Amino acid sequence: MRGGLVAVAVAVLMATVVVGCGAEEDLVVAGTAPATPYGGPLYVPARNLDEHSARAVLAGSGAAGRALECDGDIYSGGVSDPWSEGDGGATPEEGLRAYFDMEQPEVPRHGYRVEREKDGRVLYSLDVDGRTKVAVVVAEDREDRPGWGPESSASCDPAELPESFTASLEMEIWTDADGRRVPTTEISSSAGSAHCDWQEAHFLELGVNQDRRMFARDPEGVLEPAMLNAGYDGDVPLPDDAHDTGYRLGDWRLWLAGDRSTAYVRTPDGVEAWPLVSDGMGCK
């Protein structure tokens, strides 16, 4: 966890979202009230729990975390640091803009709706199918915070955000066998870092909490051999003990070895063996 907002995903956010004939979409829209609008307090003191868990994120997310309607666990959240004079806005909407300028959150930058206003605070919600997936509480003239600005914010897993937004992220969203998007805390993948010259490699993270593992695709051999528990192989038969996980990404289908040491990705061209990444893997 870091100061201000908690960031638990590595992703690239487009600076603006442009549609149609170069018109930027509205940050705040009229929207439609959800079936169950948030009725709780707009200020909840944040608590710091010394643990890495959804419970800790919720405790540190103030009122914004309570306003979410996630299908799964809360994904990220926190309270903002104080801002100086001139950083805050003259209106609640300018306070919401200040949130994006100050925090650079990995969430959509348009389509928010005023869900509730009370005692110098405004709750902005980004809804998907009538349920709040991103919540931002802005406040006016709080201690060491002149003008309108962000007080607390929180979001659900990226898999619950609009596909039009997640398509702009480096993080890839997998689906299950029925086509439902799977939480990134359960499975996610991405191309390797350009900073490390690993663009030709691909990494897959699978599992939750202490059982989370990372596998790698390395057809060009850009990874050091010591980084992998075995070699990558782009054409292998499926072993008898491999099972179909049901996870899909486009035309990739993920199978897993019985001992979970190798991920087998079935493609239209065959089966690839992605080895387990060694603990402590990193680049200089």
Buried (B, 14 or more C-beta within 10 A) or exposed (E): BEEBBBBBBEBEBEEEBEEEEEEEBEBBEEBEEBEEEBEEEBBBEBEEEEEEEBEBBBBBBBBBBBBBBBBBBBBBBBBBBEBEEEBBBEEBBBBBBBBBBBBEBBBBBBBBBBBBEEEBBBBBBBBBEEBBBBBBBBBBEBEEBBBBBBBBBBBBBBBBBBEEBBEEBEBBBBBBEEEEBBBBBBBBBBBBBEEEEBEBBBBBBBBEEEEEBBBBBBEEEBBEEEBBBEEBBBEBEBEEEBEBBBBBBEEBBBBBBEEEEBBBBBEEEEBBBBBBBBEEBEEE
